Amino acid sequence: MEIAAGTGIATLHLAERGCRVTAVELGGEMARVAKNKLDKFEKVDVQVSAFEEWEPSVGVQYDLVLVATAFHWLDPNVRYKKIASLLKPGGYLAIIRYHHVAGGDQAFFDQVQMCYEQFKNGTTKKFVLPRIEEIRPDTSEMKESGWFEEPVRKTYVKEEAYNRQQY
């Protein structure tokens, strides 16, 4: 199961591996894009709903519940308990977070920062990207929920380079 599937970016990778996926997406337009993208995969079902209000078919449980870059949007009073109820015994919750970190061309970052400060409301001066070593997911809420064992944290680093036009 994928929560907050968006346009189906992560869902597509699961579908291409032959996985059966129930993808729940709050935004109707984003779900429409996902449905179009995933239409050829018979094992994928995209449903439009807020996760907190969505109900699975009776008796359905999942091996994996995936939330990519949207976990913080889920109601903290609902998320862990509901996800735990959806998992088969021994199932997994995978939370993916994506961070931009310091590195690359600092001179370019300094110049583009001026654009953010001028055109993006709420951007503060002297914004500094965190270093990769500084990013440490806070798993205290998960532990305190009582619904999951000690989480395993993994970090995957991918360097992305953009030319002026791509950026």
C-alpha positions in Angstrom: 0.0 0.0 0.0 1.2 3.5 -0.8 -0.1 6.5 1.2 -0.1 9.9 -0.6 0.9 8.4 -3.9 0.9 11.8 -5.7 1.4 11.3 -9.4 2.6 7.8 -8.9 6.4 8.2 -9.1 7.2 5.6 -6.4 4.1 3.6 -7.4 5.4 3.1 -10.9 8.6 1.4 -9.6 6.5 -1.0 -7.5 4.2 -1.8 -10.4 7.1 -2.4 -12.8 8.3 -5.1 -10.3 4.9 -6.8 -10.4 3.7 -5.7 -7.0 0.0 -5.4 -6.2 -0.4 -1.8 -5.0 -3.3 0.1 -3.5 -2.4 3.7 -3.8 -4.3 6.3 -1.8 -4.0 10.0 -2.9 -5.9 12.9 -1.5 -5.6 15.2 -4.6 -8.0 14.3 -7.4 -5.8 15.8 -10.1 -2.7 14.1 -8.8 -4.6 10.8 -8.6 -5.8 11.3 -12.2 -2.1 11.7 -13.4 -1.2 8.5 -11.4 -4.1 6.5 -12.8 -3.1 7.5 -16.4 0.5 6.6 -15.7 -0.3 3.3 -14.1 -3.3 2.3 -16.3 -1.5 -0.6 -18.0 -0.7 -2.3 -14.6 -3.7 -4.5 -13.6 -2.4 -4.9 -10.1 -2.5 -1.2 -9.3 -5.5 0.5 -7.8 -5.4 4.2 -7.3 -8.0 5.6 -4.9 -8.8 9.2 -4.1 -9.2 9.8 -0.4 -7.5 11.3 2.6 -5.7 8.4 4.3 -7.2 9.2 7.6 -10.7 8.7 6.1 -9.9 5.8 3.7 -11.0 2.4 4.6 -9.5 -0.8 3.1 -11.6 -3.7 1.9 -12.7 -6.0 4.7 -9.9 -8.3 5.8 -7.2 -6.8 3.5 -3.8 -6.3 5.0 -0.5 -5.4 3.4 3.1 -6.6 3.5 4.4 -3.0 3.1 3.0 0.4 3.7 5.0 3.1 1.9 4.9 6.8 2.5 7.3 8.8 0.3 7.9 12.5 1.4 4.4 13.0 2.8 4.4 11.3 6.3 4.6 14.6 8.1 1.2 15.6 6.5 -0.6 12.6 8.1 -2.6 13.2 11.3 -0.3 12.2 14.2 -3.3 11.0 16.2 -4.1 8.4 13.4 -1.1 7.5 11.4 0.8 4.9 13.4 -2.2 3.0 14.7 -4.0 2.9 11.3 -0.8 1.9 9.5 -0.2 -0.9 12.0 -3.7 -2.1 11.5 -3.2 -2.4 7.8 0.0 -4.5 8.0 0.2 -8.2 8.0 2.1 -9.7 10.9 5.8 -9.1 10.1 4.9 -6.3 7.6 6.9 -3.2 7.2 6.3 0.6 7.2 8.7 2.5 4.9 8.9 6.2 5.3 11.0 8.0 2.6 12.3 11.5 3.2 14.2 13.5 0.6 16.6 16.3 1.7 18.7 18.8 -0.2 22.0 19.0 1.5 25.1 21.1 1.3 27.6 20.3 -1.4 28.3 21.0 -4.9 28.8 24.6 -6.2 28.5 26.9 -3.2 29.0 30.0 -5.4 25.9 29.0 -7.4 23.9 28.3 -4.2 24.8 31.8 -2.9 23.6 33.4 -6.1 20.4 31.5 -6.4 19.7 32.1 -2.7 19.2 35.8 -3.6 16.3 34.7 -5.9 14.7 32.6 -3.2 14.9 35.6 -0.8 13.4 38.0 -3.3 10.6 35.8 -4.8 9.7 33.1 -2.2 7.8 34.3 0.8 9.1 33.2 4.1 12.7 32.5 2.9 15.1 33.9 5.5 18.5 35.5 4.7 21.5 33.4 5.4 19.7 30.1 4.8 22.2 27.3 4.9 21.5 23.8 3.7 22.3 21.1 6.3 25.3 18.8 5.9 24.4 15.2 5.3 25.9 14.2 8.7 23.4 16.6 10.4 20.3 14.9 9.1 19.1 12.4 11.6 15.4 11.3 11.5 13.5 11.7 14.7 12.0 8.3 15.4 10.8 9.1 19.0 7.2 9.4 18.0 7.2 6.1 16.3 8.8 4.4 19.3 6.4 6.1 21.7 3.4 5.0 19.6 3.9 1.4 20.8 2.8 0.1 17.4 6.3 -0.6 15.9 9.6 -2.2 16.8 12.8 -0.2 16.8 13.0 1.5 13.4 15.9 0.8 11.0 17.2 4.0 9.4 19.1 3.9 6.1 20.6 6.8 4.2 21.0 6.8 0.4 23.0 9.6 -1.2 22.4 10.6 -4.7 24.2 13.5 -6.3 22.2 15.3 -8.9 23.7 17.8 -11.3 21.7 20.3 -13.2 22.6 22.7 -15.9 21.1 26.2 -15.9 18.2 25.3 -18.0 17.3 22.1 -16.0 17.5 24.0 -12.7 
